Amino acid sequence: MKNSIKTFICAFALVTSFAFNASAEDKGTKKSTGFGTGIYTSKAGKINVLVDKVNAEANTTLLLKNENGEVVYREVIEKTNQKFGRVLNLQELEAGNYEINIISNGETQSKTFKLLEQKTERVLTIN
């Protein structure tokens, strides 16, 4: 009888600790952000950045950094501009790893991407 009570208490403690941990993780992941972003590539080799802010409390900063952390593009968008889009032309950038940061009202959303050199094919024709 004592063993079954101890087993029941241990099982109850284990189940409640899992439930508590799952509840704490859900609260952390459901944190709402003050803006939404859409970042995607086009067939022409450009990146489209779309931002939709919930409120107009702060300016928004768009940063493009290279793999060394150096800012290669920076733009500050006025706080009254709640929806905006930018097209980033990547033709002049060297191959490597890059990161796009969108910062507004103390929140940051980031995306990384890699630029590769396009290999050209050699064509041989015999006349």
Solvent accessible surface area in square Angstrom, and as a share of the most:
residue,aa,sasa,rsa
1,M,184,0.82
2,K,158,0.67
3,N,115,0.59
4,S,66,0.42
5,I,86,0.44
6,K,130,0.55
7,T,89,0.52
8,F,141,0.59
9,I,102,0.52
10,C,89,0.53
11,A,51,0.40
12,F,124,0.52
13,A,55,0.43
14,L,103,0.51
15,V,99,0.57
16,T,58,0.34
17,S,52,0.33
18,F,129,0.54
19,A,62,0.48
20,F,145,0.61
21,N,79,0.41
22,A,53,0.41
23,S,51,0.33
24,A,52,0.40
25,E,118,0.53
26,D,74,0.38
27,K,153,0.65
28,G,54,0.52
29,T,113,0.66
30,K,157,0.66
31,K,157,0.66
32,S,93,0.60
33,T,71,0.41
34,G,22,0.22
35,F,5,0.02
36,G,36,0.34
37,T,44,0.26
38,G,26,0.25
39,I,41,0.21
40,Y,115,0.44
41,T,98,0.57
42,S,41,0.27
43,K,214,0.91
44,A,69,0.53
45,G,36,0.35
46,K,66,0.28
47,I,4,0.02
48,N,22,0.11
49,V,0,0.00
50,L,84,0.42
51,V,4,0.02
52,D,67,0.35
53,K,9,0.04
54,V,107,0.62
55,N,55,0.28
56,A,44,0.34
57,E,112,0.50
58,A,27,0.21
59,N,70,0.36
60,T,0,0.00
61,T,22,0.13
62,L,2,0.01
63,L,14,0.07
64,L,6,0.03
65,K,50,0.21
66,N,29,0.15
67,E,111,0.50
68,N,116,0.59
69,G,47,0.45
70,E,100,0.45
71,V,69,0.40
72,V,66,0.38
73,Y,79,0.30
74,R,148,0.54
75,E,37,0.16
76,V,77,0.44
77,I,4,0.02
78,E,113,0.51
79,K,94,0.40
80,T,109,0.63
81,N,56,0.29
82,Q,68,0.30
83,K,145,0.61
84,F,19,0.08
85,G,33,0.32
86,R,73,0.26
87,V,95,0.54
88,L,11,0.05
89,N,88,0.45
90,L,15,0.07
91,Q,120,0.53
92,E,164,0.73
93,L,47,0.24
94,E,139,0.62
95,A,48,0.37
96,G,15,0.14
97,N,71,0.37
98,Y,15,0.06
99,E,58,0.26
100,I,1,0.00
101,N,11,0.06
102,I,1,0.00
103,I,58,0.30
104,S,7,0.05
105,N,84,0.43
106,G,79,0.76
107,E,49,0.22
108,T,79,0.46
109,Q,47,0.21
110,S,55,0.35
111,K,111,0.47
112,T,105,0.61
113,F,44,0.18
114,K,130,0.55
115,L,38,0.19
116,L,138,0.68
117,E,132,0.59
118,Q,167,0.74
119,K,187,0.79
120,T,124,0.72
121,E,159,0.71
122,R,235,0.86
123,V,129,0.74
124,L,156,0.77
125,T,103,0.60
126,I,159,0.81
127,N,186,0.95
